[in-house]
Amino acid sequence: MPLFHPLSLQRIVNNWYRQPASAKQPSCWAAINVALALAQQHGPDHLNPIVAQDVNLAECLENAQSVLAEVLAGNLDLQTVQILLGLGILFMGAKAGDVRAPIIFVSTAVRLAQAMGMHRRDAYEGIAPAEAVQRRRVFWIAYILDRDVAVRTRQAPIQRDDDMDLDMPPDDDEIMVATGINHTDTDADAGLVNDIGECGGATTRFNLFRARVELAQIQGLIYDCVFSVRARYRDPGETARLALGIRQSIEQWKARLPTALSVDVLSSHVHNENDSGFNISTLATAVCYMHSLIMMCLDQLCRVNSMELHWVEKVLSYARGLGDGSTMTTFASASTSPSLPPPSPQGWDLLVGECREFLRLFHSIRSKQLTFINVQLCPFTSGLLCISINSFLNFEDVNTLTDQRLMAEAAAILSQMKEKTQSAAISKVLEVYEELNWHWILLTAGLGP
């Protein structure tokens, strides 16, 4: 995402080293360190090796935070918002499952952006075009992160859609990104994907940044539909209608993605690395993150995820009625097991399909930074949970063998993360996976009823 404009950042660096110590601005020091930390955290393979060796992520974060109070007490400007958003991004995956720091940084950034009028068209009157473009992009990044935090915390977004009138990022923006597929050569910057197809021919141009904003709009609908006070008193039929509308919006969003960004294409090309500034692995990582967000939206609509286990316990009770599996998990079972499996929640098949796509793309990415794993740990855990349940309930599904491989790889990763995080949610999901896998073996071996 285009948080810092390259030329503007270059001017900040030049000014910092040319000015005497008495004239140095704390905001410049913070911006430089945030930019270095972002480059180290999200693109170390693209840094000059000498620079990458000298950049210490923890030191950059410490430097930026050491002057944060002075930055916030100074003039309200675009750079202050950029610094806060950068810190929000950096802390989003710093610790698995911990979004407290991103809540503070992103929320403050959104409020300051609102104070600057960045969400209103009239606030851009009289501003130089280049500055206006930067402000709009930074606002949309704040909008995106606001909804990322909201969907993770199950709280309302700060920026309401009915309290803004800013135009969406244009489809034909000047920011460019090369996919790394078909050896396409373009200027790598931030948001537009060029796809010339497998055999050449017409070029398809796609604004990945705009797509990310559109996905954020959908994310913002989840809270009102599922977690708001209003949702508690809403008629169940109306809630089901709203949830169906959100699912349809997600399917329409996915249908607009070009073939170059499909899971099949990305996972098959992910090993064909090149020396360009924006390679296929980087693009696959970005798309994988979007799939994780879609998965969170869908599992929250279904109320089936690593944090909501009510329906899961019903499935376990049914499974235990098929054989003696009571020692496989610590979950409490019902006194009597039902003779039929519990009905699947609305949208279950769509959720399972998204789990498969997300896990496939996740597993295909060879170089996984710890931040990449941490920020997607919750949907990743829920993905294993949902596919485990589906494999048991639909043990004759044509995707059974593929699902078994996906689950085995996911369970191996989660076992390692359980040792590092001591997460109760991960432990529970692994228990469910092991028990349902045991029942699946019985059923597929012909030992089940």
C-alpha positions as a Markdown table, in Angstrom:
| # | Residue | x | y | z |
|---|---|---|---|---|
| 1 | Met | 0.0 | 0.0 | 0.0 |
| 2 | Pro | 1.4 | 3.4 | -1.0 |
| 3 | Leu | 1.8 | 4.9 | 2.5 |
| 4 | Phe | 4.8 | 7.0 | 1.7 |
| 5 | His | 5.3 | 8.7 | -1.7 |
| 6 | Pro | 8.9 | 7.8 | -2.8 |
| 7 | Leu | 9.9 | 11.4 | -3.8 |
| 8 | Ser | 8.4 | 12.8 | -0.6 |
| 9 | Leu | 10.2 | 10.3 | 1.5 |
| 10 | Gln | 13.5 | 11.0 | -0.3 |
| 11 | Arg | 13.1 | 14.7 | 0.5 |
| 12 | Ile | 12.4 | 13.9 | 4.2 |
| 13 | Val | 15.7 | 11.9 | 4.3 |
| 14 | Asn | 17.7 | 14.6 | 2.5 |
| 15 | Asn | 16.4 | 17.3 | 4.7 |
| 16 | Trp | 17.1 | 15.3 | 7.8 |
| 17 | Tyr | 20.8 | 14.8 | 7.0 |
| 18 | Arg | 21.3 | 18.3 | 5.7 |
| 19 | Gln | 19.8 | 20.2 | 8.6 |
| 20 | Pro | 21.8 | 21.0 | 11.7 |
| 21 | Ala | 20.9 | 19.1 | 14.8 |
| 22 | Ser | 18.9 | 22.0 | 16.3 |
| 23 | Ala | 16.6 | 22.2 | 13.3 |
| 24 | Lys | 15.8 | 18.5 | 12.9 |
| 25 | Gln | 12.1 | 17.7 | 13.2 |
| 26 | Pro | 11.1 | 14.7 | 15.3 |
| 27 | Ser | 8.4 | 13.8 | 12.7 |
| 28 | Cys | 11.1 | 13.3 | 10.1 |
| 29 | Trp | 13.1 | 11.0 | 12.3 |
| 30 | Ala | 10.0 | 9.0 | 13.1 |
| 31 | Ala | 9.0 | 8.8 | 9.4 |
| 32 | Ile | 12.4 | 7.6 | 8.3 |
| 33 | Asn | 12.5 | 4.9 | 11.0 |
| 34 | Val | 8.9 | 3.7 | 10.2 |
| 35 | Ala | 9.7 | 3.5 | 6.5 |
| 36 | Leu | 12.9 | 1.5 | 7.2 |
| 37 | Ala | 11.0 | -0.8 | 9.6 |
| 38 | Leu | 8.2 | -1.4 | 7.0 |
| 39 | Ala | 10.8 | -2.2 | 4.4 |
| 40 | Gln | 12.6 | -4.7 | 6.7 |
| 41 | Gln | 9.4 | -6.3 | 7.9 |
| 42 | His | 7.6 | -6.6 | 4.6 |
| 43 | Gly | 10.3 | -6.6 | 1.9 |
| 44 | Pro | 13.7 | -7.6 | 3.3 |
| 45 | Asp | 14.4 | -9.6 | 0.1 |
| 46 | His | 14.2 | -6.4 | -1.9 |
| 47 | Leu | 16.5 | -4.3 | 0.2 |
| 48 | Asn | 20.1 | -3.8 | -0.7 |
| 49 | Pro | 21.9 | -6.6 | 1.2 |
| 50 | Ile | 24.2 | -4.1 | 3.0 |
| 51 | Val | 21.2 | -1.9 | 4.0 |
| 52 | Ala | 19.2 | -4.9 | 5.1 |
| 53 | Gln | 22.0 | -6.1 | 7.3 |
| 54 | Asp | 22.3 | -2.7 | 9.0 |
| 55 | Val | 18.5 | -2.1 | 9.5 |
| 56 | Asn | 17.3 | -3.4 | 12.9 |
| 57 | Leu | 13.6 | -3.6 | 13.1 |
| 58 | Ala | 13.4 | -3.3 | 16.9 |
| 59 | Glu | 15.7 | -0.4 | 16.9 |
| 60 | Cys | 13.7 | 1.4 | 14.2 |
| 61 | Leu | 10.5 | 0.9 | 16.2 |
| 62 | Glu | 12.2 | 2.2 | 19.3 |
| 63 | Asn | 13.5 | 5.2 | 17.5 |
| 64 | Ala | 10.1 | 6.1 | 16.1 |
| 65 | Gln | 8.3 | 5.6 | 19.4 |
| 66 | Ser | 10.9 | 7.6 | 21.3 |
| 67 | Val | 9.7 | 10.8 | 19.5 |
| 68 | Leu | 6.1 | 9.9 | 19.2 |
| 69 | Ala | 4.9 | 12.2 | 22.0 |
| 70 | Glu | 6.7 | 15.2 | 20.3 |
| 71 | Val | 5.2 | 14.3 | 17.0 |
| 72 | Leu | 1.6 | 14.2 | 18.3 |
| 73 | Ala | 2.2 | 17.4 | 20.2 |
| 74 | Gly | 3.4 | 19.1 | 17.0 |
| 75 | Asn | 1.6 | 20.4 | 14.0 |
| 76 | Leu | -1.2 | 18.2 | 12.6 |
| 77 | Asp | -0.1 | 17.2 | 9.1 |
| 78 | Leu | -0.1 | 14.3 | 6.7 |
| 79 | Gln | 3.2 | 13.0 | 8.0 |
| 80 | Thr | 1.8 | 12.5 | 11.5 |
| 81 | Val | -1.0 | 10.3 | 10.1 |
| 82 | Gln | 1.5 | 8.3 | 8.0 |
| 83 | Ile | 3.7 | 7.6 | 11.0 |
| 84 | Leu | 0.8 | 6.3 | 13.1 |
| 85 | Leu | -0.5 | 4.1 | 10.3 |
| 86 | Gly | 2.9 | 2.8 | 9.7 |
| 87 | Leu | 3.2 | 1.9 | 13.4 |
| 88 | Gly | -0.2 | 0.2 | 13.2 |
| 89 | Ile | 0.9 | -1.9 | 10.3 |
| 90 | Leu | 4.2 | -2.9 | 12.0 |
| 91 | Phe | 2.5 | -3.9 | 15.2 |
| 92 | Met | -0.4 | -5.8 | 13.5 |
| 93 | Gly | 1.6 | -9.0 | 13.3 |
| 94 | Ala | 4.2 | -8.3 | 15.9 |
| 95 | Lys | 2.6 | -10.7 | 18.4 |
| 96 | Ala | 0.1 | -13.4 | 17.4 |
| 97 | Gly | -3.5 | -12.5 | 18.4 |
| 98 | Asp | -2.5 | -9.1 | 20.0 |
| 99 | Val | -4.1 | -6.1 | 18.3 |
| 100 | Arg | -4.0 | -3.7 | 21.3 |
| 101 | Ala | -1.2 | -1.6 | 19.8 |
| 102 | Pro | -2.8 | -1.4 | 16.3 |
| 103 | Ile | -6.1 | -0.4 | 17.9 |
| 104 | Ile | -4.3 | 2.6 | 19.5 |
| 105 | Phe | -2.2 | 3.7 | 16.5 |
| 106 | Val | -4.9 | 3.1 | 13.8 |
| 107 | Ser | -7.7 | 4.7 | 15.8 |
| 108 | Thr | -5.6 | 7.8 | 16.5 |
| 109 | Ala | -4.6 | 8.0 | 12.8 |
| 110 | Val | -8.2 | 7.8 | 11.7 |
| 111 | Arg | -9.3 | 10.5 | 14.1 |
| 112 | Leu | -6.5 | 12.8 | 13.0 |
| 113 | Ala | -7.3 | 12.2 | 9.3 |
| 114 | Gln | -10.9 | 13.2 | 10.1 |
| 115 | Ala | -9.7 | 16.3 | 11.9 |
| 116 | Met | -7.8 | 17.2 | 8.7 |
| 117 | Gly | -10.9 | 16.6 | 6.6 |
| 118 | Met | -9.3 | 13.9 | 4.6 |
| 119 | His | -12.7 | 12.1 | 4.3 |
| 120 | Arg | -14.4 | 15.1 | 2.7 |
| 121 | Arg | -14.1 | 16.3 | -0.9 |
| 122 | Asp | -14.3 | 20.0 | 0.0 |
| 123 | Ala | -11.1 | 19.7 | 2.2 |
| 124 | Tyr | -9.0 | 19.1 | -0.9 |
| 125 | Glu | -9.9 | 22.5 | -2.5 |
| 126 | Gly | -6.9 | 24.6 | -3.0 |
| 127 | Ile | -4.4 | 21.8 | -2.3 |
| 128 | Ala | -1.7 | 21.1 | -4.9 |
| 129 | Pro | -2.7 | 18.0 | -7.0 |
| 130 | Ala | 0.4 | 16.0 | -5.9 |
| 131 | Glu | -0.4 | 16.6 | -2.2 |
| 132 | Ala | -4.1 | 15.8 | -2.8 |
| 133 | Val | -3.2 | 12.5 | -4.3 |
| 134 | Gln | -1.0 | 11.6 | -1.4 |
| 135 | Arg | -3.7 | 12.6 | 1.1 |
| 136 | Arg | -6.4 | 10.5 | -0.6 |
| 137 | Arg | -4.2 | 7.4 | -0.7 |
| 138 | Val | -3.2 | 7.8 | 3.0 |
| 139 | Phe | -6.9 | 8.3 | 3.9 |
| 140 | Trp | -7.8 | 5.1 | 2.1 |
| 141 | Ile | -5.0 | 3.2 | 3.9 |
| 142 | Ala | -6.4 | 4.5 | 7.2 |
| 143 | Tyr | -9.9 | 3.3 | 6.0 |
| 144 | Ile | -8.5 | -0.2 | 5.2 |
| 145 | Leu | -6.7 | -0.6 | 8.5 |
| 146 | Asp | -9.7 | 0.7 | 10.4 |
| 147 | Arg | -11.7 | -2.1 | 9.0 |
| 148 | Asp | -9.0 | -4.7 | 9.5 |
| 149 | Val | -8.9 | -3.8 | 13.2 |
| 150 | Ala | -12.7 | -3.8 | 13.4 |
| 151 | Val | -13.1 | -7.3 | 11.9 |
| 152 | Arg | -10.4 | -8.6 | 14.3 |
| 153 | Thr | -11.8 | -7.0 | 17.4 |
| 154 | Arg | -15.5 | -7.4 | 16.4 |
| 155 | Gln | -16.0 | -3.7 | 17.1 |
| 156 | Ala | -17.5 | -1.0 | 14.9 |
| 157 | Pro | -15.2 | 0.8 | 12.5 |
| 158 | Ile | -14.4 | 4.4 | 13.4 |
| 159 | Gln | -14.9 | 5.9 | 9.9 |
| 160 | Arg | -18.6 | 5.4 | 8.9 |
| 161 | Asp | -19.4 | 5.1 | 5.2 |
| 162 | Asp | -22.3 | 7.5 | 5.6 |
| 163 | Asp | -20.0 | 10.2 | 7.0 |
| 164 | Met | -17.7 | 10.5 | 4.0 |
| 165 | Asp | -17.9 | 11.6 | 0.4 |
| 166 | Leu | -14.4 | 11.0 | -0.9 |
| 167 | Asp | -14.2 | 9.4 | -4.4 |
| 168 | Met | -12.9 | 5.9 | -4.6 |
| 169 | Pro | -9.3 | 5.4 | -5.9 |
| 170 | Pro | -9.5 | 5.6 | -9.7 |
| 171 | Asp | -9.2 | 2.4 | -11.7 |
| 172 | Asp | -6.5 | 3.9 | -13.9 |
| 173 | Asp | -4.1 | 5.2 | -11.2 |
| 174 | Glu | -0.5 | 5.9 | -11.9 |
| 175 | Ile | 0.8 | 3.6 | -9.2 |
| 176 | Met | 2.2 | 0.5 | -10.8 |
| 177 | Val | 3.0 | -3.1 | -9.8 |
| 178 | Ala | 4.4 | -5.9 | -11.8 |
| 179 | Thr | 2.9 | -9.3 | -11.1 |
| 180 | Gly | 6.1 | -11.2 | -11.8 |
| 181 | Ile | 4.1 | -13.5 | -14.1 |
| 182 | Asn | 5.1 | -13.8 | -17.7 |
| 183 | His | 8.2 | -11.6 | -17.0 |
| 184 | Thr | 6.1 | -8.4 | -17.2 |
| 185 | Asp | 8.3 | -5.4 | -16.8 |
| 186 | Thr | 6.7 | -2.4 | -15.2 |
| 187 | Asp | 7.6 | 0.2 | -12.6 |
| 188 | Ala | 7.0 | -1.4 | -9.2 |
| 189 | Asp | 5.3 | 1.0 | -6.8 |
| 190 | Ala | 2.1 | 0.1 | -5.1 |
| 191 | Gly | -1.3 | -0.7 | -6.6 |
| 192 | Leu | -1.8 | -1.6 | -10.3 |
| 193 | Val | -1.3 | -5.1 | -11.6 |
| 194 | Asn | -0.6 | -5.7 | -15.3 |
| 195 | Asp | -1.5 | -9.1 | -16.7 |
| 196 | Ile | -0.7 | -9.9 | -20.3 |
| 197 | Gly | -2.0 | -13.4 | -20.2 |
| 198 | Glu | -0.3 | -16.8 | -20.7 |
| 199 | Cys | 0.3 | -16.3 | -24.4 |
| 200 | Gly | 0.7 | -12.6 | -24.6 |
| 201 | Gly | -2.0 | -10.5 | -26.3 |
| 202 | Ala | -4.2 | -7.9 | -24.7 |
| 203 | Thr | -3.1 | -6.4 | -21.4 |
| 204 | Thr | -5.4 | -6.5 | -18.4 |
| 205 | Arg | -4.8 | -3.7 | -15.9 |
| 206 | Phe | -6.1 | -4.1 | -12.4 |
| 207 | Asn | -5.9 | -1.7 | -9.5 |
| 208 | Leu | -5.1 | -3.9 | -6.5 |
| 209 | Phe | -5.3 | -0.9 | -4.1 |
| 210 | Arg | -8.9 | -0.1 | -5.2 |
| 211 | Ala | -9.8 | -3.7 | -4.8 |
| 212 | Arg | -8.4 | -3.6 | -1.2 |
| 213 | Val | -10.6 | -0.6 | -0.5 |
| 214 | Glu | -13.7 | -2.4 | -1.9 |
| 215 | Leu | -12.9 | -5.4 | 0.3 |
| 216 | Ala | -12.7 | -3.0 | 3.3 |
| 217 | Gln | -16.1 | -1.7 | 2.5 |
| 218 | Ile | -17.5 | -5.3 | 2.8 |
| 219 | Gln | -15.6 | -5.9 | 6.0 |
| 220 | Gly | -17.3 | -2.9 | 7.5 |
| 221 | Leu | -20.7 | -4.6 | 7.1 |
| 222 | Ile | -19.9 | -7.5 | 9.4 |
| 223 | Tyr | -20.1 | -5.6 | 12.6 |
| 224 | Asp | -23.6 | -4.3 | 12.0 |
| 225 | Cys | -24.9 | -7.7 | 10.7 |
| 226 | Val | -23.4 | -9.9 | 13.5 |
| 227 | Phe | -22.0 | -8.1 | 16.5 |
| 228 | Ser | -23.8 | -4.8 | 17.0 |
| 229 | Val | -26.4 | -4.1 | 19.6 |
| 230 | Arg | -28.9 | -3.7 | 16.8 |
| 231 | Ala | -28.1 | -7.2 | 15.6 |
| 232 | Arg | -29.2 | -8.7 | 18.9 |
| 233 | Tyr | -32.7 | -7.5 | 18.5 |
| 234 | Arg | -33.0 | -7.9 | 14.7 |
| 235 | Asp | -35.4 | -10.5 | 13.3 |
| 236 | Pro | -33.5 | -13.7 | 12.4 |
| 237 | Gly | -34.9 | -13.5 | 8.9 |
| 238 | Glu | -33.6 | -10.0 | 8.4 |
| 239 | Thr | -30.2 | -11.0 | 9.7 |
| 240 | Ala | -30.1 | -13.9 | 7.3 |
| 241 | Arg | -31.0 | -11.6 | 4.4 |
| 242 | Leu | -28.2 | -9.2 | 5.3 |
| 243 | Ala | -25.7 | -12.0 | 5.6 |
| 244 | Leu | -26.7 | -13.3 | 2.2 |
| 245 | Gly | -26.1 | -9.8 | 0.8 |
| 246 | Ile | -22.6 | -9.7 | 2.3 |
| 247 | Arg | -21.8 | -13.1 | 0.9 |
| 248 | Gln | -23.0 | -12.1 | -2.6 |
| 249 | Ser | -20.8 | -8.9 | -2.3 |
| 250 | Ile | -17.8 | -11.1 | -1.5 |
| 251 | Glu | -18.5 | -13.4 | -4.5 |
| 252 | Gln | -18.8 | -10.4 | -6.8 |
| 253 | Trp | -15.6 | -8.9 | -5.4 |
| 254 | Lys | -13.8 | -12.2 | -6.1 |
| 255 | Ala | -15.3 | -12.4 | -9.6 |
| 256 | Arg | -13.6 | -9.1 | -10.5 |
| 257 | Leu | -10.1 | -10.3 | -9.7 |
| 258 | Pro | -8.1 | -11.0 | -12.9 |
| 259 | Thr | -6.9 | -14.5 | -13.7 |
| 260 | Ala | -3.4 | -13.5 | -12.7 |
| 261 | Leu | -4.5 | -13.1 | -9.1 |
| 262 | Ser | -6.4 | -16.4 | -8.8 |
| 263 | Val | -5.2 | -19.0 | -6.3 |
| 264 | Asp | -4.5 | -21.5 | -9.1 |
| 265 | Val | -2.2 | -19.1 | -11.0 |
| 266 | Leu | -0.4 | -17.6 | -8.0 |
| 267 | Ser | 0.2 | -21.0 | -6.3 |
| 268 | Ser | 1.6 | -22.5 | -9.6 |
| 269 | His | 3.9 | -19.5 | -10.3 |
| 270 | Val | 5.0 | -18.8 | -6.8 |
| 271 | His | 8.3 | -20.8 | -7.3 |
| 272 | Asn | 9.2 | -18.8 | -10.4 |
| 273 | Glu | 11.0 | -15.9 | -8.6 |
| 274 | Asn | 12.7 | -13.1 | -10.5 |
| 275 | Asp | 14.9 | -10.2 | -9.7 |
| 276 | Ser | 12.2 | -7.5 | -10.1 |
| 277 | Gly | 11.3 | -5.2 | -7.3 |
| 278 | Phe | 7.9 | -6.7 | -6.9 |
| 279 | Asn | 8.0 | -10.4 | -7.5 |
| 280 | Ile | 5.3 | -13.1 | -7.6 |
| 281 | Ser | 5.9 | -14.2 | -4.0 |
| 282 | Thr | 5.2 | -10.6 | -2.8 |
| 283 | Leu | 2.0 | -10.5 | -4.8 |
| 284 | Ala | 1.0 | -13.9 | -3.5 |
| 285 | Thr | 1.5 | -12.8 | 0.0 |
| 286 | Ala | -0.7 | -9.7 | -0.5 |
| 287 | Val | -3.5 | -11.8 | -2.1 |
| 288 | Cys | -3.2 | -14.4 | 0.6 |
| 289 | Tyr | -3.8 | -11.7 | 3.2 |
| 290 | Met | -7.0 | -10.6 | 1.4 |
| 291 | His | -8.2 | -14.2 | 1.3 |
| 292 | Ser | -7.6 | -14.4 | 5.1 |
| 293 | Leu | -9.8 | -11.3 | 5.5 |
| 294 | Ile | -12.6 | -12.8 | 3.3 |
| 295 | Met | -12.3 | -16.0 | 5.4 |
| 296 | Met | -12.8 | -14.0 | 8.7 |
| 297 | Cys | -15.8 | -12.3 | 7.2 |
| 298 | Leu | -17.4 | -15.6 | 6.2 |
| 299 | Asp | -16.6 | -17.5 | 9.4 |
| 300 | Gln | -18.0 | -14.7 | 11.5 |
| 301 | Leu | -21.2 | -14.7 | 9.4 |
| 302 | Cys | -21.5 | -18.5 | 10.0 |
| 303 | Arg | -20.5 | -18.1 | 13.6 |
| 304 | Val | -18.0 | -21.0 | 13.2 |
| 305 | Asn | -14.4 | -20.2 | 13.9 |
| 306 | Ser | -11.7 | -20.7 | 16.6 |
| 307 | Met | -13.5 | -18.2 | 18.9 |
| 308 | Glu | -17.1 | -19.5 | 18.4 |
| 309 | Leu | -17.5 | -23.3 | 19.0 |
| 310 | His | -21.2 | -23.7 | 19.8 |
| 311 | Trp | -22.0 | -25.5 | 16.5 |
| 312 | Val | -18.6 | -27.3 | 16.6 |
| 313 | Glu | -19.6 | -28.9 | 19.9 |
| 314 | Lys | -22.8 | -30.1 | 18.3 |
| 315 | Val | -20.8 | -31.8 | 15.5 |
| 316 | Leu | -18.6 | -33.4 | 18.1 |
| 317 | Ser | -21.6 | -34.8 | 20.0 |
| 318 | Tyr | -22.9 | -36.3 | 16.8 |
| 319 | Ala | -19.4 | -37.7 | 16.0 |
| 320 | Arg | -19.2 | -39.4 | 19.4 |
| 321 | Gly | -22.5 | -41.1 | 18.7 |
| 322 | Leu | -20.8 | -42.9 | 15.8 |
| 323 | Gly | -18.1 | -44.5 | 18.0 |
| 324 | Asp | -16.2 | -44.2 | 21.2 |
| 325 | Gly | -14.1 | -41.0 | 20.8 |
| 326 | Ser | -14.8 | -39.5 | 24.3 |
| 327 | Thr | -11.1 | -39.6 | 25.3 |
| 328 | Met | -9.9 | -37.7 | 22.3 |
| 329 | Thr | -10.8 | -34.2 | 23.5 |
| 330 | Thr | -11.5 | -32.2 | 26.6 |
| 331 | Phe | -14.7 | -30.7 | 25.1 |
| 332 | Ala | -17.9 | -31.4 | 27.1 |
| 333 | Ser | -20.3 | -33.6 | 25.1 |
| 334 | Ala | -24.1 | -33.8 | 25.3 |
| 335 | Ser | -25.7 | -36.5 | 27.4 |
| 336 | Thr | -27.3 | -38.0 | 24.3 |
| 337 | Ser | -25.9 | -37.9 | 20.8 |
| 338 | Pro | -28.2 | -36.9 | 18.0 |
| 339 | Ser | -28.9 | -39.5 | 15.3 |
| 340 | Leu | -28.4 | -36.9 | 12.5 |
| 341 | Pro | -25.7 | -34.4 | 12.1 |
| 342 | Pro | -26.6 | -30.8 | 13.0 |
| 343 | Pro | -27.7 | -28.7 | 10.0 |
| 344 | Ser | -24.9 | -26.7 | 8.5 |
| 345 | Pro | -25.1 | -22.9 | 9.0 |
| 346 | Gln | -26.1 | -20.7 | 6.1 |
| 347 | Gly | -23.1 | -20.1 | 3.8 |
| 348 | Trp | -21.2 | -23.1 | 5.0 |
| 349 | Asp | -20.2 | -24.3 | 1.5 |
| 350 | Leu | -18.9 | -20.9 | 0.6 |
| 351 | Leu | -16.9 | -20.7 | 3.8 |
| 352 | Val | -15.3 | -24.2 | 3.2 |
| 353 | Gly | -14.4 | -23.2 | -0.4 |
| 354 | Glu | -12.7 | -20.1 | 0.9 |
| 355 | Cys | -10.8 | -22.0 | 3.6 |
| 356 | Arg | -9.4 | -24.3 | 0.9 |
| 357 | Glu | -8.3 | -21.4 | -1.3 |
| 358 | Phe | -6.7 | -19.6 | 1.6 |
| 359 | Leu | -4.8 | -22.6 | 2.9 |
| 360 | Arg | -3.7 | -23.6 | -0.6 |
| 361 | Leu | -2.2 | -20.2 | -1.2 |
| 362 | Phe | -0.8 | -19.9 | 2.3 |
| 363 | His | 1.0 | -23.3 | 2.0 |
| 364 | Ser | 2.4 | -22.4 | -1.5 |
| 365 | Ile | 4.3 | -19.4 | -0.2 |
| 366 | Arg | 7.8 | -20.7 | 0.7 |
| 367 | Ser | 9.3 | -17.8 | 2.6 |
| 368 | Lys | 6.9 | -17.0 | 5.4 |
| 369 | Gln | 8.0 | -14.2 | 7.7 |
| 370 | Leu | 6.8 | -14.5 | 11.3 |
| 371 | Thr | 4.7 | -11.4 | 10.9 |
| 372 | Phe | 3.0 | -13.0 | 7.9 |
| 373 | Ile | 2.0 | -16.0 | 10.1 |
| 374 | Asn | 1.1 | -14.0 | 13.1 |
| 375 | Val | -1.3 | -11.6 | 11.3 |
| 376 | Gln | -3.1 | -14.5 | 9.7 |
| 377 | Leu | -3.0 | -17.0 | 12.6 |
| 378 | Cys | -6.7 | -16.5 | 13.6 |
| 379 | Pro | -8.2 | -17.2 | 10.1 |
| 380 | Phe | -5.5 | -20.0 | 9.6 |
| 381 | Thr | -6.7 | -21.7 | 12.8 |
| 382 | Ser | -10.3 | -21.3 | 11.8 |
| 383 | Gly | -9.5 | -22.7 | 8.3 |
| 384 | Leu | -8.2 | -26.0 | 9.8 |
| 385 | Leu | -11.3 | -26.1 | 12.0 |
| 386 | Cys | -13.8 | -25.7 | 9.2 |
| 387 | Ile | -12.1 | -28.1 | 6.8 |
| 388 | Ser | -11.8 | -30.7 | 9.6 |
| 389 | Ile | -15.6 | -30.5 | 10.3 |
| 390 | Asn | -16.4 | -30.6 | 6.6 |
| 391 | Ser | -14.2 | -33.6 | 5.9 |
| 392 | Phe | -16.0 | -35.5 | 8.7 |
| 393 | Leu | -19.5 | -34.5 | 7.7 |
| 394 | Asn | -18.8 | -35.0 | 3.9 |
| 395 | Phe | -16.3 | -37.9 | 4.1 |
| 396 | Glu | -17.1 | -38.9 | 0.5 |
| 397 | Asp | -16.4 | -35.5 | -0.9 |
| 398 | Val | -14.3 | -35.4 | -4.1 |
| 399 | Asn | -11.9 | -33.0 | -2.3 |
| 400 | Thr | -11.1 | -35.4 | 0.5 |
| 401 | Leu | -7.5 | -36.2 | -0.4 |
| 402 | Thr | -6.6 | -32.6 | -1.1 |
| 403 | Asp | -8.3 | -31.6 | 2.2 |
| 404 | Gln | -6.3 | -34.2 | 4.1 |
| 405 | Arg | -3.0 | -32.8 | 2.8 |
| 406 | Leu | -4.1 | -29.2 | 3.6 |
| 407 | Met | -5.1 | -30.2 | 7.1 |
| 408 | Ala | -1.9 | -32.1 | 7.8 |
| 409 | Glu | 0.3 | -29.1 | 6.7 |
| 410 | Ala | -1.9 | -26.7 | 8.7 |
| 411 | Ala | -1.8 | -28.9 | 11.8 |
| 412 | Ala | 2.0 | -29.1 | 11.6 |
| 413 | Ile | 2.3 | -25.3 | 11.5 |
| 414 | Leu | -0.2 | -24.8 | 14.3 |
| 415 | Ser | 1.6 | -27.4 | 16.5 |
| 416 | Gln | 4.7 | -25.2 | 16.3 |
| 417 | Met | 2.7 | -22.0 | 16.9 |
| 418 | Lys | 1.1 | -23.6 | 20.0 |
| 419 | Glu | 4.5 | -24.2 | 21.5 |
| 420 | Lys | 5.4 | -20.5 | 20.9 |
| 421 | Thr | 2.1 | -18.9 | 21.9 |
| 422 | Gln | 0.6 | -21.3 | 24.4 |
| 423 | Ser | -2.7 | -20.3 | 22.8 |
| 424 | Ala | -5.8 | -22.1 | 24.2 |
| 425 | Ala | -7.7 | -21.5 | 20.9 |
| 426 | Ile | -5.0 | -23.3 | 18.9 |
| 427 | Ser | -5.0 | -26.2 | 21.4 |
| 428 | Lys | -8.7 | -26.6 | 21.1 |
| 429 | Val | -8.7 | -26.5 | 17.3 |
| 430 | Leu | -6.0 | -29.1 | 17.2 |
| 431 | Glu | -8.0 | -31.3 | 19.6 |
| 432 | Val | -11.0 | -31.0 | 17.4 |
| 433 | Tyr | -8.9 | -31.8 | 14.3 |
| 434 | Glu | -7.4 | -34.9 | 15.9 |
| 435 | Glu | -10.8 | -36.2 | 17.1 |
| 436 | Leu | -12.6 | -35.6 | 13.8 |
| 437 | Asn | -9.7 | -37.1 | 11.9 |
| 438 | Trp | -10.0 | -40.2 | 14.0 |
| 439 | His | -13.7 | -40.4 | 13.2 |
| 440 | Trp | -13.0 | -39.8 | 9.5 |
| 441 | Ile | -10.6 | -42.7 | 9.5 |
| 442 | Leu | -13.2 | -45.0 | 10.9 |
| 443 | Leu | -15.8 | -43.8 | 8.4 |
| 444 | Thr | -13.6 | -44.1 | 5.4 |
| 445 | Ala | -12.3 | -47.5 | 6.5 |
| 446 | Gly | -15.8 | -48.8 | 6.6 |
| 447 | Leu | -15.8 | -49.2 | 10.4 |
| 448 | Gly | -18.4 | -46.5 | 10.9 |
| 449 | Pro | -22.2 | -47.2 | 10.8 |
